[in-house]
Amino acid sequence: QRWPRSRIRHQQDLRNLEDPDLL
């Protein structure tokens, strides 16, 4: 987790589409 929070949020959003478990 080296990316800023804004980036982590964006990555989580994209990953949530593929991995709802990450929610």
C-alpha positions in Angstrom: 0.0 0.0 0.0 2.4 2.7 -1.1 -0.1 4.6 -3.3 -1.9 7.5 -1.8 -5.4 7.0 -0.3 -7.1 8.5 -3.4 -5.3 5.9 -5.6 -6.1 3.0 -3.2 -9.7 4.0 -3.3 -9.7 4.0 -7.1 -7.9 0.6 -7.2 -10.4 -0.8 -4.7 -13.3 0.4 -6.8 -11.9 -1.3 -9.8 -11.1 -4.4 -7.9 -14.5 -4.5 -6.2 -16.0 -5.0 -9.6 -14.0 -8.1 -10.0 -13.6 -9.1 -6.3 -16.7 -8.2 -4.2 -14.9 -9.8 -1.3 -12.6 -6.9 -1.1 -15.5 -4.7 -0.2 
